[in-house]
């Protein structure tokens, strides 16, 4: 009888523990703690050491609030869940700030270390910041180390939003500094759906370098960010089945990373967007690059503003590139869009207003329309003052090239090309009477909005370039 009752109590407790998991925590955090140190508010914050200790394990639904200025790396333990991610939230004016985050004994450093973590949201709130204040070129800065704002190696289902990440490596322009150091966020072997949105990154070798797991693949969404003074804005070399969307981003001024250096091939490659797929395990299920603006000076060591290096299995880079504006003071060594070993690429309604080549094909990049499986189609683009609109070598070729506009450049062989004054303003928006209005082909089968999100016509001709205008 007693045994039966004990078994009953055990079963009830077991069911209770399953149905009623540990209650989510909401904890405020400061560097050394404050007040009662019970974590109930910024005035009574827990110290950073409480979060970083091995015995503190976070669970789904937990919220960690960052207060004031934290001067050391955060390393949360535990994972969230799809329905209840763990949230790290910056209160107003909160920072993670130090001369560097480098820990010599570990040969590692980051503002927030999410290595191996899953289902996290890091939200900068109103003005949250992660910054290294003295990490950069030797002799000019106190430290010269390879750190990142947020480290996401082997992590998954990570969202980073509303943050300013700056100073991960401040390189002196045209110096002999050969250190390829610092990323806004860096991670390899990432899984699940990972989002980087509404952030500002300044001064780093790479803004975002996220690579998916070579077997499991993953989804990457990089949107509405501003990145400046970076060598690579976005870089990817992951594997598996990949879905990648890169849109609404502003990228500028990679010139900081120019200058001949004494190691490697003698220079950096300053590319706002660069992906490479040398692995047979990489296959893009989706690859969309749109509504981005690339401006400023990118220096003299570049490959492309949008550089796809796709030597892998057939159909591994089926890119859709549309509504982008490349209006830089400097040209790109290969082209504003540089395609290597690529097939299955559509380039629609972009604006190219930079020196040098606008589009460049190499490595037997094929647009052979004799087979339905190959195409490099170029339609509805504005080429304004570029050196060569459509360049190619190594036996590469284009597919459909038509309905493009050419101004202050040598026109292509489009059957329906436009060469009249585009009458655009400084933002490349067509004014009344522009030759771009109503002279583009309708591509609503592929997309339906312009650079601003305004709808394009479902029927009838479109405006050439990134902006739709009334057909008058």
C-alpha positions as CSV (number, residue, x, y, z in Angstrom):
1,X,0.0,0.0,0.0
2,X,2.8,2.4,1.0
3,X,4.7,1.5,-2.2
4,X,1.6,2.1,-4.3
5,X,1.2,5.6,-2.8
6,X,4.8,6.4,-3.3
7,X,4.6,5.4,-6.9
8,X,1.5,7.5,-7.3
9,X,3.3,10.5,-5.9
10,X,6.3,9.9,-8.1
11,X,4.1,9.8,-11.2
12,X,2.3,13.0,-10.3
13,X,5.6,14.8,-9.7
14,X,7.0,13.4,-13.0
15,X,3.9,14.6,-14.9
16,X,4.1,18.0,-13.2
17,X,7.7,18.5,-14.1
18,X,6.9,17.7,-17.8
19,X,3.8,19.9,-18.0
20,X,5.3,22.7,-15.9
21,X,8.9,23.3,-17.0
22,X,11.2,25.7,-15.2
23,X,9.7,29.3,-15.1
24,X,11.4,31.7,-17.5
25,X,13.7,34.3,-15.9
26,X,13.9,38.0,-16.6
27,X,17.3,39.2,-15.3
28,X,19.0,42.6,-15.5
29,X,22.8,42.5,-15.9
30,X,25.6,45.0,-15.3
31,X,29.4,44.6,-15.2
32,X,29.8,44.3,-11.4
33,X,26.2,44.2,-10.3
34,X,24.3,46.9,-8.3
35,X,22.0,47.3,-5.4
36,X,20.5,44.0,-4.2
37,X,22.0,42.1,-7.1
38,X,18.8,40.1,-7.5
39,X,18.5,41.0,-11.2
40,X,15.1,42.6,-10.8
41,X,16.1,45.9,-12.4
42,X,19.2,47.9,-13.6
43,X,19.4,49.4,-10.1
44,X,19.6,45.8,-8.7
45,X,21.5,44.1,-11.5
46,X,23.2,40.8,-11.4
47,X,26.9,40.9,-12.3
48,X,28.3,39.6,-15.6
49,X,30.0,36.8,-13.7
50,X,26.6,35.4,-12.7
51,X,25.7,34.9,-16.4
52,X,29.1,33.6,-17.4
53,X,29.4,30.9,-14.7
54,X,28.8,27.3,-15.7
55,X,26.0,26.9,-13.2
56,X,23.8,29.5,-14.8
57,X,21.9,27.8,-17.6
58,X,19.3,29.7,-19.5
59,X,16.1,28.2,-20.9
60,X,13.5,29.1,-23.5
61,X,11.7,32.4,-22.7
62,X,14.5,33.8,-20.5
63,X,15.3,37.5,-21.0
64,X,18.6,39.0,-20.1
65,X,18.7,42.8,-20.0
66,X,22.0,44.6,-20.6
67,X,22.4,47.7,-18.4
68,X,24.9,50.6,-18.5
69,X,28.4,49.7,-19.8
70,X,29.6,46.1,-19.7
71,X,33.4,45.7,-20.3
72,X,33.8,42.0,-20.8
73,X,32.5,39.2,-23.0
74,X,29.1,37.7,-22.4
75,X,28.9,33.9,-22.6
76,X,25.4,32.6,-21.9
77,X,24.8,28.8,-21.4
78,X,21.7,26.9,-22.5
79,X,19.4,27.0,-25.5
80,X,16.0,28.4,-26.3
81,X,13.3,26.7,-28.3
82,X,11.4,27.5,-31.6
83,X,8.5,28.9,-29.6
84,X,10.5,30.4,-26.8
85,X,13.9,31.8,-27.8
86,X,16.3,33.3,-25.3
87,X,16.5,37.1,-25.6
88,X,19.4,39.4,-24.8
89,X,18.1,42.9,-24.8
90,X,20.0,46.1,-24.6
91,X,18.5,48.8,-22.4
92,X,18.7,52.4,-23.6
93,X,22.3,53.6,-23.8
94,X,23.6,50.2,-22.9
95,X,27.0,49.0,-24.3
96,X,29.4,46.2,-24.3
97,X,32.6,48.2,-24.6
98,X,36.3,47.5,-24.1
99,X,39.6,48.2,-25.8
100,X,39.4,44.6,-27.0
101,X,37.5,41.5,-26.1
102,X,40.6,39.2,-26.7
103,X,41.4,36.6,-24.1
104,X,45.0,35.6,-24.6
105,X,44.7,32.3,-22.7
106,X,41.8,31.2,-25.0
107,X,43.2,32.9,-28.2
108,X,39.6,34.1,-28.7
109,X,37.4,37.2,-28.1
110,X,33.9,38.5,-28.8
111,X,31.4,40.9,-27.4
112,X,28.8,38.1,-27.1
113,X,29.9,34.5,-27.6
114,X,27.0,32.3,-28.8
115,X,29.1,29.4,-30.0
116,X,27.0,26.3,-30.1
117,X,23.9,28.1,-28.9
118,X,20.5,27.8,-30.5
119,X,17.3,29.9,-30.6
120,X,18.6,33.3,-29.4
121,X,17.5,36.8,-30.2
122,X,20.0,39.6,-29.5
123,X,18.2,43.0,-29.7
124,X,20.0,46.3,-29.5
125,X,16.7,48.1,-28.7
126,X,16.9,51.9,-29.1
127,X,20.7,52.3,-29.3
128,X,22.5,49.2,-28.1
129,X,26.2,49.0,-29.0
130,X,29.0,46.5,-29.1
131,X,32.4,48.2,-29.5
132,X,36.1,47.7,-29.3
133,X,37.7,51.1,-28.7
134,X,41.4,50.3,-29.3
135,X,41.8,47.4,-31.7
136,X,43.4,47.9,-35.0
137,X,46.6,48.6,-37.0
138,X,49.7,48.0,-34.9
139,X,51.3,51.2,-33.7
140,X,48.1,53.2,-34.0
141,X,46.0,51.2,-31.6
142,X,46.7,49.4,-28.3
143,X,45.6,46.0,-29.5
144,X,45.7,44.1,-32.9
145,X,43.6,41.0,-32.5
146,X,41.0,39.0,-34.4
147,X,37.7,39.6,-32.5
148,X,34.0,39.8,-33.4
149,X,31.0,41.5,-32.1
150,X,28.9,38.4,-32.0
151,X,30.5,34.9,-32.4
152,X,28.0,32.3,-33.8
153,X,30.2,29.3,-34.6
154,X,28.1,26.1,-34.8
155,X,25.1,28.1,-33.6
156,X,21.6,28.0,-35.1
157,X,18.4,30.0,-35.3
158,X,20.1,33.2,-34.2
159,X,18.5,36.6,-34.7
160,X,20.6,39.8,-34.3
161,X,18.8,43.1,-34.7
162,X,19.0,46.9,-33.9
163,X,22.7,46.9,-32.9
164,X,25.7,49.1,-33.7
165,X,28.8,47.0,-33.9
166,X,32.0,49.1,-34.4
167,X,35.7,49.0,-34.1
168,X,36.2,45.2,-34.3
169,X,39.4,46.2,-36.3
170,X,40.3,49.8,-37.2
171,X,42.7,49.6,-40.1
172,X,44.8,52.6,-41.1
173,X,44.2,53.0,-44.9
174,X,47.0,52.3,-47.3
175,X,49.2,51.0,-44.5
176,X,51.3,47.8,-44.6
177,X,48.9,46.2,-42.0
178,X,48.3,42.7,-43.3
179,X,45.9,41.6,-40.5
180,X,42.6,40.2,-41.9
181,X,41.0,40.8,-38.5
182,X,37.6,41.6,-37.0
183,X,34.0,40.8,-38.0
184,X,30.7,42.3,-37.0
185,X,29.5,38.7,-36.6
186,X,31.3,35.5,-37.6
187,X,30.1,31.8,-37.6
188,X,30.7,28.6,-39.4
189,X,28.5,25.4,-39.5
190,X,25.4,27.4,-38.7
191,X,22.0,25.7,-39.0
192,X,18.3,26.7,-38.9
193,X,17.1,30.2,-39.8
194,X,19.5,33.0,-39.0
195,X,18.6,36.7,-39.4
196,X,20.8,39.8,-39.2
197,X,18.7,42.9,-39.5
198,X,18.6,46.7,-38.9
199,X,22.2,46.8,-37.7
200,X,25.1,49.1,-38.2
201,X,28.7,47.8,-38.7
202,X,31.7,50.1,-38.9
203,X,35.4,49.2,-39.1
204,X,36.0,45.4,-39.5
205,X,37.5,43.1,-42.1
206,X,34.1,41.5,-42.6
207,X,30.7,42.8,-41.7
208,X,28.9,39.5,-41.7
209,X,30.5,36.1,-42.4
210,X,28.1,33.4,-41.8
211,X,28.6,29.9,-43.2
212,X,26.0,27.1,-43.1
213,X,26.6,23.6,-42.0
214,X,28.1,21.5,-44.8
215,X,25.5,18.7,-44.3
216,X,22.4,20.3,-42.8
217,X,22.6,23.7,-44.7
218,X,20.4,26.5,-43.4
219,X,18.7,29.8,-44.1
220,X,20.4,33.2,-43.9
221,X,18.5,36.5,-44.1
222,X,20.7,39.6,-44.1
223,X,18.5,42.7,-44.4
224,X,18.3,46.5,-43.9
225,X,21.8,46.9,-42.4
226,X,24.4,49.6,-42.9
227,X,28.0,48.5,-43.3
228,X,31.0,50.8,-43.9
229,X,34.8,50.6,-43.8
230,X,34.7,46.8,-44.2
231,X,36.7,44.7,-46.7
232,X,33.8,42.2,-47.1
233,X,30.3,43.4,-46.3
234,X,28.8,39.9,-46.5
235,X,30.9,36.7,-47.1
236,X,29.7,33.1,-47.4
237,X,31.4,29.8,-48.1
238,X,29.1,27.3,-46.4
239,X,27.5,24.1,-47.6
240,X,24.4,22.0,-47.6
241,X,21.1,23.2,-49.0
242,X,21.1,27.0,-48.6
243,X,18.5,29.7,-48.7
244,X,20.0,33.2,-48.8
245,X,18.3,36.5,-49.0
246,X,20.4,39.7,-48.9
247,X,18.3,42.9,-49.3
248,X,17.8,46.5,-48.2
249,X,21.5,46.9,-47.2
250,X,23.7,49.9,-47.6
251,X,27.4,49.2,-48.1
252,X,30.2,51.8,-48.4
253,X,33.8,52.7,-48.3
254,X,35.9,49.5,-48.3
255,X,38.9,51.6,-49.3
256,X,40.1,51.5,-45.7
257,X,41.4,48.0,-46.6
258,X,43.4,49.1,-49.7
259,X,47.2,49.2,-49.9
260,X,49.8,46.7,-50.8
261,X,50.7,44.3,-48.0
262,X,53.6,41.9,-47.7
263,X,51.8,38.6,-47.2
264,X,49.6,36.3,-49.3
265,X,48.8,37.7,-52.7
266,X,49.7,41.2,-51.6
267,X,46.3,42.7,-51.0
268,X,42.8,42.2,-49.6
269,X,39.8,41.6,-51.8
270,X,37.3,44.4,-51.0
271,X,34.0,43.0,-52.1
272,X,30.7,44.3,-50.6
273,X,29.1,40.9,-51.3
274,X,31.1,37.7,-51.9
275,X,30.0,34.1,-52.0
276,X,32.0,31.0,-53.0
277,X,30.9,27.5,-53.5
278,X,33.9,25.2,-54.1
279,X,32.3,22.3,-52.2
280,X,30.2,19.7,-53.9
281,X,28.0,19.8,-50.8
282,X,26.8,23.4,-51.5
283,X,23.5,23.9,-53.3
284,X,21.5,27.2,-53.2
285,X,17.8,26.4,-53.0
286,X,17.2,30.2,-53.0
287,X,19.6,33.1,-53.7
288,X,18.2,36.6,-53.9
289,X,20.2,39.8,-53.8
290,X,18.0,42.9,-54.1
291,X,17.3,46.5,-53.1
292,X,20.8,47.1,-51.9
293,X,22.8,50.3,-52.3
294,X,26.6,50.2,-52.8
295,X,28.3,53.5,-52.7
296,X,31.5,55.3,-51.8
297,X,35.1,54.3,-52.5
298,X,36.1,50.6,-52.4
299,X,39.8,51.2,-53.2
300,X,42.0,49.5,-55.7
301,X,41.9,45.8,-54.5
302,X,38.5,44.6,-55.5
303,X,36.8,41.8,-57.5
304,X,33.1,42.8,-57.6
305,X,30.5,44.7,-55.7
306,X,28.4,41.5,-56.0
307,X,30.9,38.6,-56.6
308,X,29.6,35.0,-57.1
309,X,32.3,32.4,-57.3
310,X,30.3,29.3,-58.0
311,X,32.6,26.4,-58.9
312,X,30.7,23.5,-57.5
313,X,27.9,21.2,-58.6
314,X,25.6,22.2,-61.5
315,X,23.0,24.8,-60.5
316,X,24.7,25.7,-57.2
317,X,24.3,29.5,-57.7
318,X,20.9,30.2,-59.3
319,X,21.0,33.9,-58.4
320,X,18.3,36.5,-58.8
321,X,19.9,40.0,-58.7
322,X,17.4,42.9,-59.0
323,X,16.7,46.5,-57.9
324,X,20.3,47.1,-56.7
325,X,22.1,50.4,-57.1
326,X,25.9,50.4,-57.5
327,X,27.1,54.0,-57.7
328,X,30.6,54.0,-56.4
329,X,33.5,56.5,-57.0
330,X,35.9,53.6,-57.7
331,X,35.4,50.8,-60.1
332,X,35.7,47.0,-59.4
333,X,38.5,45.1,-60.9
334,X,36.2,42.5,-62.6
335,X,32.9,44.2,-62.5
336,X,30.1,45.6,-60.3
337,X,28.6,42.1,-60.8
338,X,31.3,39.5,-61.2
339,X,30.3,36.0,-62.1
340,X,32.8,33.1,-62.1
341,X,31.7,29.6,-63.1
342,X,28.1,30.7,-62.8
343,X,24.9,29.7,-64.5
344,X,21.2,30.4,-63.9
345,X,21.5,34.1,-63.0
346,X,18.9,36.8,-63.7
347,X,20.1,40.4,-63.5
348,X,17.0,42.7,-63.7
349,X,16.3,46.4,-63.1
350,X,19.6,47.4,-61.5
351,X,21.4,50.7,-61.8
352,X,25.1,50.6,-62.6
353,X,26.8,54.0,-62.3
354,X,30.5,53.3,-61.5
355,X,33.8,53.2,-63.5
356,X,35.0,50.0,-65.1
357,X,32.9,47.0,-66.1
358,X,29.3,46.8,-65.0
359,X,28.9,43.0,-65.4
360,X,31.8,40.6,-66.0
361,X,31.7,36.9,-66.8
362,X,34.6,34.5,-66.5
363,X,35.5,30.9,-66.0
364,X,33.1,29.6,-68.7
365,X,30.1,31.3,-67.2
366,X,27.3,30.3,-69.6
367,X,24.2,32.0,-70.8
368,X,23.5,29.6,-73.6
369,X,19.8,29.9,-74.5
370,X,20.0,26.8,-76.7
371,X,19.4,24.8,-73.5
372,X,16.7,25.7,-71.0
373,X,19.0,25.0,-68.0
374,X,21.5,27.8,-68.7
375,X,21.0,31.5,-68.7
376,X,22.7,34.8,-67.7
377,X,19.8,37.1,-68.5
378,X,20.3,40.9,-68.3
379,X,17.1,43.0,-68.7
380,X,15.7,46.4,-67.6
381,X,19.1,47.7,-66.3
382,X,20.4,51.2,-66.4
383,X,24.1,51.5,-67.4
384,X,25.1,55.1,-66.6
385,X,28.7,56.2,-67.3
386,X,30.2,52.7,-66.9
387,X,33.3,51.7,-68.9
388,X,32.0,48.4,-70.4
389,X,28.4,47.4,-69.7
390,X,28.8,43.6,-70.6
391,X,32.3,42.1,-70.4
392,X,33.3,38.5,-70.8
393,X,36.3,36.2,-71.2
394,X,37.3,32.6,-71.0
395,X,34.6,31.6,-73.5
396,X,31.8,32.9,-71.2
397,X,28.6,34.1,-72.8
398,X,25.3,35.9,-71.9
399,X,21.8,34.7,-72.5
400,X,18.9,37.1,-73.0
401,X,20.2,40.7,-73.1
402,X,17.4,43.2,-73.8
403,X,15.4,46.3,-72.7
404,X,18.5,47.9,-71.1
405,X,19.3,51.6,-71.1
406,X,22.7,53.0,-71.9
407,X,23.8,56.5,-71.1
408,X,27.3,57.9,-71.4
409,X,28.5,54.4,-72.3
410,X,28.8,52.2,-75.3
411,X,25.4,50.6,-75.9
412,X,24.9,46.9,-76.2
413,X,23.1,44.9,-78.9
414,X,19.7,44.8,-77.3
415,X,16.9,44.7,-79.8
416,X,14.9,47.1,-77.6
417,X,17.7,49.2,-76.0
418,X,17.2,52.8,-74.9
419,X,19.9,55.4,-75.4
420,X,18.1,58.6,-74.7
421,X,18.6,60.9,-71.8
422,X,17.3,59.0,-68.7
423,X,16.6,62.3,-66.9
424,X,17.3,61.0,-63.5
425,X,18.0,62.8,-60.2
426,X,21.0,62.2,-58.0
427,X,19.3,59.1,-56.5
428,X,18.7,57.7,-60.0
429,X,14.9,58.2,-59.8
430,X,13.6,59.1,-63.2
431,X,12.0,62.5,-63.6
432,X,9.0,63.3,-65.9
433,X,10.0,62.8,-69.6
434,X,12.6,60.2,-68.8
435,X,13.4,57.7,-71.6
436,X,13.3,55.0,-68.9
437,X,9.6,55.3,-68.2
438,X,7.5,52.7,-70.0
439,X,10.3,51.2,-72.0
440,X,11.1,48.2,-69.8
441,X,9.8,44.7,-70.2
442,X,7.2,43.5,-67.7
443,X,8.9,41.0,-65.3
444,X,6.1,40.6,-62.8
445,X,6.4,36.8,-63.2
446,X,9.6,37.2,-61.1
447,X,9.1,40.2,-58.8
448,X,6.5,42.9,-58.3
449,X,8.0,45.9,-56.4
450,X,10.8,48.5,-56.9
451,X,13.7,49.6,-54.7
452,X,11.3,51.5,-52.4
453,X,8.8,48.7,-52.2
454,X,6.4,50.6,-54.5
455,X,4.4,48.2,-56.8
456,X,5.4,47.7,-60.4
457,X,2.6,47.2,-62.9
458,X,1.1,43.7,-63.2
459,X,0.4,44.4,-66.9
460,X,2.1,46.6,-69.5
461,X,5.6,48.0,-69.7
462,X,7.8,48.8,-66.7
463,X,10.3,51.6,-65.9
464,X,13.9,50.6,-66.5
465,X,16.2,50.8,-63.5
466,X,15.6,50.4,-59.8
467,X,12.6,52.8,-59.5
468,X,9.2,52.5,-61.0
469,X,7.6,55.7,-62.3
470,X,4.1,56.5,-63.7
471,X,3.9,55.5,-67.3
472,X,3.4,59.0,-68.7
